[in-house]
Amino acid sequence: MDTKQINKRRTRTLPILVADDIDSDPHHNNRSERIRKVAESFAKRLKTSLNLVHVERFSRRGNPDIKALFKTYISKQERKLWRHSQSKEVVIKPEFIFGDPLQELLRLCTKRDRYELIALATHGRKGVGRIILGSVTEEVIRNSKLPVLSLGPNVKVTGQNISSKEPLKILVATDLGKSSRNAEHYAVGLANRLNAELRLLHCLHEGLHPILQTAFSVPNRPPELTSLYRQMAKDASDALERRKRRYEKLGITVTTKIDERNLTASTSILSEIARSTANLAVMGTHGRNIFAGALLGSSARKVILESPVPTITVK
């Protein structure tokens, strides 16, 4: 990414789109409140506004004979959305839409130049013995042309996240190739606009065949494998260093890390978040693994659902 592209991103003041789930369920209300607070803090840092959208399903209209009851219900929902849009920190525009939540949200995410990103919270529900993402969240992440800010169940609104007033630390996972380019470029632009520190992370073992992963982990491996491993590590180090120098010319504080210990990208990212006290994680959504953007495979799910900080995925 060159200086002109970065400067162009820096001058953008697009609003943040927030999917608000108005519900009487306390769990859903808590989840919606958390994503609104984080999105509001993010908008304040970017000096932009929020578009708070609630999509009401057509199926809730019910029988035509109860139109009066339905009208009362909708008025109540609209008042809730209006209350949610009250803020002393940023401008929030509420929008009440009828339709299928997934289809309407994807419609709003079809143009990259309309919003900065879309923010939504995950359900984090149990399913077949494991925690799963809500279907709407997963499909939005899979298909949105906008970056998606996801708030997993382990994210705390206070403390180590973008709600803090301290300078941000952004962790971006990269495979050092084309597959993670969009995520890397978005993270660089974000770091530039927010005056945040950028942490470039590369997992050396991710994407390797399991046989090679095992062979490299053997203490008494053949000299040829040792030579190959050292060359891989050197190539990765050189590539990270080139990126570091290029981004530092833009005025960004950049640090790099090659993870030679963990075998999976998800473990690498989660470990680095904890170790480096990152406030935000950025990753891609295409390819054969999470760095190449495997989405939405088990690694991406694991990061979103287990990360203690918000995650931005970029298609």
C-alpha positions in Angstrom: 0.0 0.0 0.0 1.4 3.4 -1.0 1.2 6.8 0.8 -1.6 8.1 -1.4 -3.8 5.1 -0.6 -3.2 5.5 3.1 -3.9 9.2 3.0 -7.1 8.5 1.1 -8.2 6.1 3.8 -7.3 8.7 6.5 -9.6 11.3 5.1 -12.6 9.0 5.0 -15.4 9.8 7.4 -17.9 7.1 6.6 -20.3 6.1 9.3 -20.2 2.8 11.1 -23.2 0.5 10.5 -24.4 -1.2 13.7 -26.9 -4.1 13.7 -29.0 -3.7 16.8 -31.1 -6.6 17.9 -34.1 -5.2 19.9 -35.4 -8.0 22.0 -37.1 -8.6 25.4 -34.6 -11.4 26.1 -32.0 -10.1 28.7 -29.2 -12.0 27.0 -29.9 -10.4 23.6 -30.3 -7.0 25.2 -27.0 -7.3 26.9 -25.3 -8.4 23.7 -26.8 -5.5 21.8 -25.8 -3.0 24.5 -22.2 -4.2 24.3 -21.8 -3.9 20.6 -23.4 -0.4 20.7 -20.9 0.7 23.3 -17.9 -0.7 21.5 -19.1 0.7 18.1 -19.7 4.1 19.8 -16.2 4.2 21.2 -14.8 3.2 17.8 -16.8 5.9 16.1 -15.5 8.5 18.6 -11.9 7.5 17.9 -12.5 7.8 14.1 -14.5 11.0 14.5 -17.5 9.6 12.6 -21.1 8.7 13.3 -23.2 5.5 13.7 -26.1 4.2 11.7 -28.1 2.0 14.1 -30.2 -0.5 12.2 -32.9 -2.9 13.4 -34.5 -5.3 11.0 -37.9 -6.5 12.0 -39.0 -9.8 10.5 -42.1 -9.8 8.3 -43.2 -13.0 10.1 -43.9 -11.0 13.3 -46.7 -9.1 11.6 -49.0 -12.0 12.3 -52.7 -12.2 11.3 -54.3 -9.2 9.6 -57.0 -9.3 12.3 -54.5 -8.1 14.9 -53.2 -5.1 13.1 -53.8 -2.8 16.1 -51.7 -5.0 18.3 -49.0 -5.2 15.7 -49.0 -1.4 15.3 -48.6 -1.1 19.1 -45.7 -3.6 19.1 -43.9 -1.7 16.3 -44.3 1.6 18.0 -42.8 0.1 21.1 -39.8 -1.3 19.1 -39.2 2.0 17.4 -39.2 3.8 20.7 -36.5 1.3 21.9 -34.4 1.9 18.9 -34.7 5.7 19.4 -33.6 5.4 23.0 -30.6 3.3 21.9 -29.6 6.1 19.5 -29.3 8.7 22.2 -25.7 9.6 22.8 -23.7 12.6 24.1 -20.5 11.3 22.4 -21.3 10.7 18.7 -24.2 11.3 16.3 -26.4 8.2 15.9 -29.0 7.8 13.2 -31.6 5.1 13.9 -33.2 3.1 11.0 -36.1 0.7 11.4 -36.4 -1.8 8.5 -38.9 -4.6 7.7 -37.6 -7.8 6.1 -35.3 -10.7 6.5 -32.4 -9.7 8.8 -29.7 -11.5 6.9 -30.9 -10.3 3.4 -31.3 -6.7 4.6 -27.9 -6.5 6.4 -26.2 -8.0 3.3 -28.0 -5.4 1.1 -26.5 -2.7 3.3 -23.0 -4.3 3.0 -22.8 -4.4 -0.8 -20.9 -1.2 -1.2 -17.6 -0.5 0.3 -17.9 3.3 0.1 -21.1 3.6 2.1 -19.9 2.6 5.6 -16.6 2.2 7.4 -17.6 -1.3 8.6 -20.5 -3.2 10.0 -20.5 -4.1 13.7 -22.5 -6.9 15.2 -22.3 -9.2 18.2 -22.2 -13.0 18.1 -24.7 -15.3 19.8 -22.0 -17.6 21.2 -24.6 -20.3 21.7 -24.0 -23.9 22.4 -24.6 -26.4 19.6 -23.7 -30.1 19.3 -21.2 -29.8 22.2 -19.5 -26.6 21.0 -20.0 -22.9 20.9 -21.2 -21.6 17.6 -21.7 -18.3 15.9 -25.2 -17.2 15.1 -26.2 -18.0 11.5 -26.8 -14.3 10.6 -23.4 -13.3 12.0 -21.6 -16.1 10.2 -23.3 -15.3 6.8 -22.6 -11.6 7.1 -18.9 -12.3 7.8 -18.8 -14.7 4.9 -20.5 -12.4 2.4 -20.1 -8.8 3.5 -18.0 -6.5 1.2 -17.5 -4.3 4.3 -15.1 -5.1 7.1 -17.0 -6.8 9.9 -16.4 -5.9 13.5 -17.4 -8.9 15.6 -17.9 -9.0 19.4 -17.6 -12.5 20.7 -18.9 -13.6 24.1 -15.5 -13.2 25.8 -15.1 -9.6 24.9 -15.4 -7.2 27.9 -16.6 -3.7 27.1 -14.4 -2.2 29.8 -10.6 -2.7 30.1 -8.5 -4.1 27.3 -10.4 -3.0 24.2 -11.2 -0.1 22.0 -13.4 1.5 24.8 -10.2 2.4 26.6 -8.8 5.9 26.3 -5.3 4.5 26.0 -3.6 4.4 22.5 -4.7 1.3 20.6 -2.6 -1.7 19.7 -3.9 -3.4 16.5 -2.8 -7.0 15.9 -3.0 -8.1 12.2 -2.4 -11.7 11.2 -0.6 -12.1 7.8 0.4 -15.0 5.6 2.8 -12.5 3.9 1.0 -13.2 0.6 -2.0 -12.0 -1.5 -4.6 -13.8 0.6 -4.2 -11.6 3.7 -3.4 -8.4 1.7 -6.8 -6.7 2.2 -6.9 -7.4 5.9 -3.3 -6.1 6.2 -4.0 -3.0 4.2 -7.2 -2.2 6.2 -5.3 -2.6 9.5 -2.5 -0.3 8.2 -5.0 2.4 7.2 -6.8 2.0 10.6 -3.6 2.3 12.5 -2.7 5.4 10.5 -6.0 7.1 11.2 -6.1 6.2 14.9 -2.4 6.8 15.5 -2.3 3.2 16.8 0.5 0.8 17.1 0.5 -2.0 14.6 1.6 -5.5 15.4 2.3 -7.8 12.4 2.0 -11.5 13.3 3.0 -14.4 11.1 2.6 -18.1 12.1 5.4 -20.0 10.5 3.7 -23.4 10.8 0.2 -22.5 9.7 -0.6 -23.9 6.3 2.1 -26.5 6.3 1.2 -30.1 5.8 0.9 -32.0 9.1 3.8 -34.2 8.1 6.1 -31.2 7.7 4.8 -29.7 11.0 5.7 -33.0 12.7 9.1 -33.2 11.0 10.1 -29.7 11.9 9.2 -30.3 15.6 11.5 -33.3 15.9 14.7 -32.4 17.8 17.1 -34.6 15.8 15.7 -33.8 12.4 17.9 -34.2 9.2 20.2 -31.3 8.3 18.2 -30.8 5.1 15.0 -30.1 7.1 16.9 -27.8 9.5 18.2 -25.9 6.5 14.7 -25.6 4.9 13.2 -24.5 8.2 15.9 -21.8 8.7 15.3 -20.5 5.2 11.6 -20.3 5.8 12.1 -18.4 9.0 14.6 -16.0 7.2 12.2 -15.4 4.3 9.4 -14.6 6.7 11.6 -12.3 8.8 12.8 -10.5 5.7 9.2 -10.0 4.4 8.0 -8.7 7.8 11.0 -6.3 8.0 10.2 -4.9 4.5 6.6 -4.3 5.6 7.8 -2.7 8.9 10.0 -0.2 7.1 7.3 0.6 4.5 4.6 1.3 7.2 7.0 3.2 9.4 7.5 5.7 6.6 3.8 6.5 7.0 4.3 7.5 10.6 3.0 4.2 12.1 4.7 2.5 15.1 5.2 -1.1 13.9 6.3 -4.2 15.7 6.6 -7.7 14.2 6.4 -11.3 15.5 7.1 -14.7 13.9 5.4 -17.4 15.8 7.5 -20.6 15.6 5.9 -22.3 18.5 2.2 -22.7 17.8 1.0 -24.9 14.9 -2.4 -23.3 14.3 -3.2 -19.7 13.4 -6.0 -19.5 16.0 -3.8 -20.5 18.8 -1.1 -18.1 17.6 -3.5 -15.1 17.4 -5.1 -15.8 20.8 -1.7 -16.2 22.4 -0.4 -13.0 20.9 -3.5 -11.0 22.0 -2.9 -12.1 25.6 0.9 -11.6 25.4 0.9 -8.2 23.7 -2.2 -6.8 25.3 -3.6 -6.0 21.8 -6.9 -4.1 21.8 -8.1 -5.2 18.4 -7.4 -8.2 16.0 -7.7 -8.0 12.2 -7.7 -11.0 9.9 -8.7 -12.0 6.4 -11.7 -14.1 5.3 -10.5 -16.1 2.2 -8.2 -18.9 1.4 -7.2 -22.2 2.9 -6.4 -21.0 6.4 -7.2 -18.1 8.6 -4.3 -16.0 7.5 -5.0 -16.8 3.9 -8.5 -16.1 5.1 -10.1 -19.5 5.4 -13.5 -18.5 6.1 -15.4 -19.4 8.0 -13.5 -22.4 9.2 -12.9 -23.6 12.7 -9.9 -21.4 13.2 -11.7 -18.2 12.4 -14.6 -19.2 14.6 -12.3 -20.0 17.4 -10.6 -16.6 17.3 -13.9 -14.7 17.1 -15.6 -16.7 19.9 -12.6 -16.9 22.3 -10.9 -13.6 21.7 -11.1 -11.2 24.7 -10.9 -8.2 22.2 -13.1 -7.3 19.2 -12.2 -8.9 15.9 -12.4 -7.3 12.5 -12.6 -9.6 9.5 -11.9 -8.3 6.0 -13.0 -10.0 2.8 
